[in-house]
Amino acid sequence: MSNKPSAKAVARLNATTLFPEIKKEIVANPSLFAIRGFFIFNITKKAVPMTEWYILLQGFDQAPIVSQKRPEIPKVKQDEQPIPVAIFQIEDSDLLNFMSGGLTGPRGIVSGKIKIAGAIELAEQLEEIFRKAKGAEKTLAYLEHKRGKSEKAKARL
């Protein structure tokens, strides 16, 4: 028997809804995300690993990548620093709280709800970028829109 979560369980995760929206935001506002960094998000549910999401930002030179498939990290050119890596471990429900502004990075770290390894300063930059991109407001608006659709569907039954 496999320990891998079912596709149905992964499809129901907040992360499965939120990361494609993050990708849209990055594509729509590339100047906000003009940093170099590789972010790995280990998403858990009740402490059980469920899925991973990757965000690779390579500055203005390359298109950003947001994917569940681990992207190839480009080779470092002679005059460049390696791309910094920040690894997050977060519960799916806490991810929603983090994206909507209810849980800040420092509060999440202190409470143990967010675990970060690697380039901590890169992780801090990501939170600042989300703030500049009005991520909390957009997440709440998106969730409200989604809730409205869900209630309309229930009303039809």
GUTORFI-179486 format. One record per atom (N, C-alpha, C, O): x, y, z; residue in three letters. Coordinates in steps of 0.001 Angstrom, whole numbers, padded with zeros to 6 digits, always signed. Example, Ala and Ser with C-alpha at 12.3 -4.5 7.8 and 13.67 -1.06 7.14 Angstrom:
<nodes>
+013190-005690+007800ALA/+012300-004500+007800ALA/+013200-003300+007800ALA/+014236-003319+008465ALA/+012850-002250+007080SER/+013670-001060+007140SER/+012900+000030+007870SER/+013409+001138+008039SER/
</nodes>
This chain:
<nodes>
+000841-001181+000000MET/+000000+000000+000000MET/+000888+001247+000000MET/+001855+001314+000758MET/+000574+002219-000830SER/+001369+003431-000981SER/+000979+004481+000058SER/-000182+004589+000454SER/+001985+005255+000488ASN/+001733+006359+001407ASN/+001420+007645+000664ASN/+001142+008676+001278ASN/+001467+007581-000649LYS/+001221+008774-001456LYS/-000264+009145-001395LYS/-001129+008284-001559LYS/-000560+010446-001156PRO/-001972+010850-001099PRO/-002642+010700-002467PRO/-001986+010771-003506PRO/-003933+010494-002444SER/-004678+010336-003700SER/-004741+011655-004459SER/-004626+012733-003877SER/-004925+011548-005755ALA/-005055+012750-006596ALA/-006258+013575-006140ALA/-006230+014805-006186ALA/-007314+012889-005699LYS/-008510+013578-005229LYS/-008218+014395-003975LYS/-008684+015526-003843LYS/-007444+013818-003056ALA/-007081+014528-001819ALA/-006219+015746-002128ALA/-006399+016803-001524ALA/-005288+015607-003061VAL/-004420+016730-003447VAL/-005247+017812-004145VAL/-005009+019002-003937VAL/-006207+017409-004963ALA/-007048+018375-005688ALA/-007870+019234-004733ALA/-008206+020371-005067ALA/-008200+018715-003555ARG/-009008+019463-002581ARG/-008189+020427-001720ARG/-008760+021189-000941ARG/-006884+020403-001846LEU/-006035+021257-001022LEU/-006167+022730-001415LEU/-006387+023061-002580LEU/-006029+023594-000427ASN/-005976+025038-000697ASN/-004808+025351-001628ASN/-004927+026204-002507ASN/-003681+024664-001439ALA/-002491+024901-002260ALA/-002777+024682-003742ALA/-002252+025403-004590ALA/-003603+023697-004052THR/-003927+023384-005444THR/-004716+024514-006097THR/-004663+024687-007314THR/-005436+025271-005302THR/-006171+026435-005795THR/-005298+027686-005785THR/-005335+028479-006726THR/-004510+027864-004720LEU/-003771+029111-004537LEU/-002540+029255-005435LEU/-002297+030343-005957LEU/-001766+028197-005627PHE/-000539+028341-006411PHE/-000792+028710-007880PHE/-000028+029510-008419PHE/-001808+028181-008553PRO/-002092+028672-009912PRO/-002454+030163-009925PRO/-002139+030867-010885PRO/-003111+030643-008869GLU/-003422+032073-008775GLU/-002145+032893-008559GLU/-002009+033994-009094GLU/-001221+032352-007778ILE/+000070+033020-007580ILE/+000798+033114-008923ILE/+001398+034140-009245ILE/+000737+032042-009690LYS/+001382+032041-011009LYS/+000801+033145-011889LYS/+001546+033862-012556LYS/-000525+033284-011893LYS/-001169+034347-012685LYS/-000669+035718-012252LYS/-000414+036585-013088LYS/-000531+035912-010950GLU/-000078+037196-010415GLU/+001364+037484-010833GLU/+001691+038609-011212GLU/+002217+036475-010765ILE/+003614+036649-011162ILE/+003709+037013-012639ILE/+004472+037902-013014ILE/+002940+036331-013471VAL/+002951+036606-014913VAL/+002395+038005-015199VAL/+002904+038704-016076VAL/+001360+038415-014470ALA/+000736+039724-014686ALA/+001595+040878-014185ALA/+001523+041980-014729ALA/+002403+040645-013161ASN/+003216+041710-012551ASN/+004673+041285-012408ASN/+005177+041203-011288ASN/+005357+041013-013512PRO/+006724+040490-013405PRO/+007699+041435-012700PRO/+008670+040971-012102PRO/+007466+042736-012754SER/+008403+043664-012113SER/+008427+043506-010593SER/+009447+043781-009961SER/+007324+043068-010006LEU/+007296+042839-008558LEU/+008147+041638-008159LEU/+008646+041562-007036LEU/+008304+040717-009079PHE/+008971+039447-008777PHE/+010338+039351-009450PHE/+010777+038263-009821PHE/+011005+040485-009606ALA/+012279+040541-010316ALA/+013448+040186-009400ALA/+014463+040882-009379ALA/+013299+039115-008657ILE/+014379+038630-007797ILE/+014807+037267-008311ILE/+014134+036660-009143ILE/+015923+036804-007809ARG/+016389+035458-008143ARG/+016228+034599-006897ARG/+016781+034909-005841ARG/+015480+033540-007025GLY/+015309+032641-005897GLY/+014487+031428-006267GLY/+013661+031461-007179GLY/+014732+030366-005543PHE/+014001+029118-005742PHE/+013302+028799-004429PHE/+013941+028654-003387PHE/+011973+028692-004498PHE/+011146+028439-003325PHE/+010524+027054-003445PHE/+009926+026710-004465PHE/+010675+026277-002398ILE/+010073+024944-002345ILE/+009066+024962-001201ILE/+009411+025286-000065ILE/+007825+024612-001508PHE/+006769+024569-000502PHE/+006346+023116-000296PHE/+005762+022499-001188PHE/+006643+022579+000874ASN/+006179+021246+001266ASN/+004855+021442+001982ASN/+004814+021989+003084ASN/+003778+020997+001361ILE/+002433+021190+001908ILE/+002015+019908+002626ILE/+002081+018810+002073ILE/+001581+020084+003879THR/+001140+018941+004673THR/-000324+019121+005071THR/-000872+020221+005009THR/-000931+018034+005472LYS/-002288+018073+006027LYS/-002286+017137+007228LYS/-002070+015932+007103LYS/-002532+017723+008392LYS/-002451+016984+009660LYS/-001088+016290+009775LYS/-000993+015128+010169LYS/-000039+017040+009420ALA/+001365+016615+009495ALA/+001748+015527+008484ALA/+002866+015014+008531ALA/+000848+015176+007585VAL/+001142+014182+006556VAL/+001530+014913+005268VAL/+000761+015742+004781VAL/+002718+014618+004704PRO/+003107+015264+003450PRO/+002080+014979+002348PRO/+001708+013830+002109PRO/+001630+016058+001680MET/+000600+015918+000646MET/+001132+016222-000760MET/+000899+015460-001698MET/+001844+017338-000893THR/+002329+017739-002215THR/+003438+018763-002050THR/+003644+019301-000962THR/+004144+019027-003124GLU/+005136+020092-003148GLU/+004823+021034-004293GLU/+004359+020617-005353GLU/+005083+022302-004064TRP/+004980+023325-005103TRP/+006320+024035-005181TRP/+007017+024192-004178TRP/+006671+024461-006389TYR/+007945+025117-006624TYR/+007702+026454-007312TYR/+006875+026566-008217TYR/+008440+027463-006863ILE/+008448+028756-007539ILE/+009915+029077-007824ILE/+010731+029172-006907ILE/+010236+029242-009103LEU/+011587+029599-009513LEU/+011524+030976-010159LEU/+010917+031159-011213LEU/+012163+031939-009507LEU/+012231+033303-010019LEU/+013676+033562-010425LEU/+014604+033368-009639LEU/+013850+034010-011681GLN/+015190+034189-012218GLN/+015430+035617-012687GLN/+016188+035843-013629GLN/+014790+036579-012036GLY/+014943+037968-012428GLY/+014203+038251-013730GLY/+013245+037559-014075GLY/+014652+039264-014441PHE/+013994+039654-015688PHE/+014370+038752-016867PHE/+013660+038713-017872PHE/+015487+038027-016744ASP/+016026+037271-017874ASP/+015175+036079-018300ASP/+015113+035751-019485ASP/+014532+035445-017356GLN/+013812+034204-017624GLN/+012382+034280-017090GLN/+012104+034971-016109GLN/+011499+033568-017744ALA/+010114+033502-017267ALA/+010071+032762-015929ALA/+010797+031787-015736ALA/+009223+033220-015010PRO/+009096+032524-013723PRO/+008426+031160-013929PRO/+007677+030951-014883PRO/+008714+030265-013029ILE/+008108+028929-013076ILE/+007385+028698-011757ILE/+007970+028852-010685ILE/+006110+028327-011840VAL/+005327+027911-010678VAL/+004745+026564-011069VAL/+003961+026470-012013VAL/+005130+025516-010338SER/+004783+024172-010779SER/+004813+023176-009630SER/+005434+023416-008594SER/+004137+022064-009829GLN/+004247+020946-008896GLN/+005379+020016-009325GLN/+005747+019096-008594GLN/+005921+020257-010499LYS/+007064+019487-010993LYS/+008324+020299-010715LYS/+008394+021480-011057LYS/+009293+019682-010111ARG/+010528+020392-009751ARG/+011242+020861-011021ARG/+011601+020040-011866ARG/+011451+022174-011161PRO/+012110+022681-012364PRO/+013624+022481-012303PRO/+014207+022307-011233PRO/+014230+022511-013466GLU/+015690+022465-013557GLU/+016234+023807-013094GLU/+015761+024853-013539GLU/+017202+023792-012226ILE/+017860+025027-011799ILE/+018957+025299-012828ILE/+019786+024429-013098ILE/+018964+026510-013406PRO/+019983+026794-014411PRO/+021388+026765-013818PRO/+021595+027097-012651PRO/+022334+026366-014636LYS/+023733+026352-014212LYS/+024168+027791-013935LYS/+023741+028725-014615LYS/+025011+027950-012939VAL/+025510+029271-012557VAL/+026599+029684-013544VAL/+027536+028933-013815VAL/+026451+030894-014072LYS/+027481+031438-014954LYS/+028674+031854-014096LYS/+028560+031994-012878LYS/+029794+032045-014736GLN/+031033+032315-014013GLN/+030945+033527-013092GLN/+031500+033496-011993GLN/+030269+034584-013504ASP/+030226+035811-012701ASP/+028963+035932-011843ASP/+028674+037014-011332ASP/+028215+034853-011679GLU/+026957+034896-010918GLU/+027061+034138-009604GLU/+027873+033226-009443GLU/+026222+034541-008685GLN/+026045+033799-007439GLN/+025023+032693-007712GLN/+024163+032859-008577GLN/+025098+031578-007001PRO/+024066+030545-007160PRO/+022693+031102-006760PRO/+022600+032020-005945PRO/+021650+030544-007334ILE/+020287+030958-006992ILE/+019999+030488-005561ILE/+020113+029299-005263ILE/+019627+031422-004677PRO/+019335+031018-003293PRO/+018050+030186-003233PRO/+017148+030345-004055PRO/+017995+029304-002248VAL/+016862+028389-002086VAL/+016257+028582-000702VAL/+016972+028618+000299VAL/+014928+028707-000655ALA/+014186+028758+000605ALA/+013162+027626+000584ALA/+012382+027495-000360ALA/+013177+026825+001620ILE/+012270+025681+001720ILE/+011284+025941+002849ILE/+011674+026218+003983ILE/+010007+025848+002521PHE/+008939+026061+003494PHE/+008234+024735+003754PHE/+008022+023948+002832PHE/+007877+024496+004993GLN/+006948+023413+005313GLN/+005787+024060+006028GLN/+005962+024764+007023GLN/+004583+023810+005502ILE/+003408+024473+006050ILE/+002180+023593+005854ILE/+002020+022936+004826ILE/+001326+023600+006861GLU/+000039+022909+006749GLU/-000814+023620+005710GLU/-000749+024843+005587GLU/-001598+022881+004977ASP/-002444+023458+003936ASP/-003367+024543+004490ASP/-003544+025584+003857ASP/-003955+024311+005659SER/-004856+025321+006257SER/-004075+026570+006675SER/-004595+027683+006588SER/-002838+026392+007126ASP/-002016+027542+007496ASP/-001553+028310+006258ASP/-001350+029522+006323ASP/-001385+027618+005135LEU/-001031+028288+003883LEU/-002117+029291+003516LEU/-001817+030422+003135LEU/-003350+028889+003626LEU/-004475+029780+003341LEU/-004433+030993+004280LEU/-004626+032128+003844LEU/-004184+030748+005546ASN/-004102+031818+006530ASN/-002925+032747+006230ASN/-003042+033962+006382ASN/-001793+032181+005806PHE/-000606+032959+005459PHE/-000877+033830+004226PHE/-000561+035020+004228PHE/-001456+033247+003185MET/-001711+033988+001944MET/-002764+035077+002128MET/-002730+036101+001445MET/-003688+034858+003041SER/-004741+035857+003251SER/-004339+036919+004272SER/-005124+037820+004569SER/-003122+036820+004813GLY/-002622+037847+005729GLY/-002914+037590+007192GLY/-002534+038396+008042GLY/-003573+036499+007508GLY/-003906+036201+008899GLY/-002742+035634+009690GLY/-002766+035625+010920GLY/-001720+035161+008986LEU/-000541+034580+009631LEU/+000691+035183+008968LEU/+000930+034969+007780LEU/+001468+035931+009732THR/+002700+036501+009180THR/+003812+035464+009263THR/+003733+034508+010035THR/+004836+035666+008466GLY/+005976+034761+008500GLY/+006586+034628+009881GLY/+006736+033510+010374GLY/+006951+035760+010538PRO/+007552+035640+011873PRO/+006639+034933+012885PRO/+007103+034108+013672PRO/+005344+035261+012860ARG/+004405+034623+013795ARG/+004282+033123+013477ARG/+004194+032293+014382ARG/+004277+032796+012196GLY/+004200+031397+011787GLY/+005418+030602+012214GLY/+005307+029446+012621GLY/+006590+031234+012118ILE/+007832+030560+012507ILE/+007869+030344+014016ILE/+008170+029244+014481ILE/+007564+031386+014777VAL/+007592+031296+016239VAL/+006597+030245+016738VAL/+006900+029491+017664VAL/+005409+030197+016123SER/+004379+029250+016557SER/+004619+027831+016037SER/+003950+026890+016463SER/+005580+027679+015110GLY/+005855+026363+014537GLY/+004935+026002+013380GLY/+004997+024885+012866GLY/+004084+026934+012964LYS/+003165+026658+011857LYS/+003856+026742+010503LYS/+003402+026144+009528LYS/+004950+027481+010447ILE/+005753+027575+009228ILE/+007175+027214+009610ILE/+007739+027774+010551ILE/+007750+026276+008876LYS/+009150+025920+009082LYS/+009892+026350+007824LYS/+009453+026069+006709LYS/+011011+027030+008007ILE/+011785+027522+006872ILE/+013221+027034+007010ILE/+013816+027101+008086ILE/+013762+026545+005907ALA/+015170+026154+005840ALA/+015788+026858+004637ALA/+015089+027288+003719ALA/+017083+026963+004665GLY/+017776+027590+003535GLY/+017903+029082+003729GLY/+018183+029555+004831GLY/+017696+029820+002658ALA/+017904+031272+002641ALA/+016736+031993+003311ALA/+015741+032311+002659ALA/+016859+032246+004592ILE/+015799+032907+005370ILE/+015497+034295+004808ILE/+014333+034688+004724ILE/+016534+035037+004424GLU/+016321+036384+003886GLU/+015526+036341+002581GLU/+014784+037276+002282GLU/+015670+035276+001808LEU/+014879+035110+000585LEU/+013409+034898+000941LEU/+012522+035444+000285LEU/+013157+034107+001975ALA/+011793+033873+002443ALA/+011148+035186+002881ALA/+009973+035431+002606ALA/+011923+036025+003561GLU/+011407+037334+003987GLU/+011076+038205+002774GLU/+010079+038928+002783GLU/+011905+038139+001734GLN/+011642+038901+000513GLN/+010325+038475-000123GLN/+009573+039314-000618GLN/+010044+037171-000110LEU/+008815+036675-000725LEU/+007598+037241-000009LEU/+006628+037642-000653LEU/+007641+037277+001302GLU/+006510+037831+002053GLU/+006316+039311+001711GLU/+005183+039771+001569GLU/+007410+040053+001580GLU/+007333+041474+001218GLU/+006749+041648-000188GLU/+005951+042555-000424GLU/+007143+040785-001106ILE/+006613+040848-002475ILE/+005111+040585-002462ILE/+004354+041287-003134ILE/+004675+039587-001709PHE/+003236+039299-001618PHE/+002478+040501-001078PHE/+001377+040816-001529PHE/+003092+041169-000099ARG/+002446+042359+000463ARG/+002312+043447-000603ARG/+001244+044042-000746ARG/+003391+043712-001356LYS/+003364+044727-002416LYS/+002362+044375-003511LYS/+001737+045259-004099LYS/+002214+043089-003780ALA/+001281+042618-004814ALA/-000151+042545-004301ALA/-001052+042111-005019ALA/-000358+042974-003047LYS/-001670+042929-002398LYS/-002217+041497-002369LYS/-003397+041256-002622LYS/-001330+040569-002055GLY/-001677+039155-002032GLY/-002796+038820-001073GLY/-003672+038019-001398GLY/-002782+039431+000126ALA/-003825+039136+001113ALA/-005191+039553+000596ALA/-006153+038790+000687ALA/-005280+040767+000049GLU/-006561+041263-000472GLU/-007047+040407-001640GLU/-008231+040086-001737GLU/-006120+040045-002521LYS/-006490+039237-003692LYS/-006899+037826-003282LYS/-007819+037250-003861LYS/-006215+037272-002284THR/-006588+035937-001806THR/-007984+035962-001205THR/-008805+035091-001494THR/-008255+036961-000366LEU/-009586+037066+000247LEU/-010668+037281-000815LEU/-011744+036688-000725LEU/-010400+038113-001812ALA/-011380+038356-002888ALA/-011615+037070-003681ALA/-012748+036747-004037ALA/-010537+036348-003951TYR/-010663+035096-004700TYR/-011490+034081-003907TYR/-012358+033409-004465TYR/-011217+033975-002614LEU/-011960+033027-001780LEU/-013430+033416-001677LEU/-014304+032549-001677LEU/-013702+034698-001592GLU/-015086+035177-001538GLU/-015805+034831-002851GLU/-016957+034396-002846GLU/-015111+035030-003957HIS/-015667+034695-005278HIS/-015953+033191-005361HIS/-017008+032770-005836HIS/-014998+032402-004892LYS/-015150+030945-004924LYS/-016304+030503-004018LYS/-017075+029614-004380LYS/-016420+031128-002836ARG/-017497+030791-001911ARG/-018852+031120-002545ARG/-019809+030360-002399ARG/-018928+032248-003246GLY/-020167+032630-003921GLY/-020578+031611-004966GLY/-021759+031283-005087GLY/-019602+031105-005729LYS/-019884+030073-006728LYS/-020382+028807-006069LYS/-021309+028165-006562LYS/-019760+028442-004940SER/-020134+027239-004214SER/-021563+027338-003675SER/-022326+026374-003732SER/-021913+028519-003151GLU/-023262+028697-002616GLU/-024308+028667-003736GLU/-025407+028149-003540GLU/-023971+029220-004911LYS/-024899+029157-006056LYS/-025116+027719-006487LYS/-026237+027324-006808LYS/-024039+026927-006495ALA/-024163+025529-006887ALA/-025050+024765-005891ALA/-025869+023942-006300ALA/-024891+025033-004597LYS/-025714+024378-003576LYS/-027182+024790-003731LYS/-028077+023969-003530LYS/-027434+026052-004084ALA/-028798+026546-004240ALA/-029502+025843-005401ALA/-030718+025650-005370ALA/-028728+025461-006431ARG/-029323+024773-007588ARG/-029768+023357-007237ARG/-030648+022802-007895ARG/-029165+022771-006206LEU/-029518+021392-005812LEU/-030810+021409-005129LEU/-031301+020361-004711LEU/
</nodes>
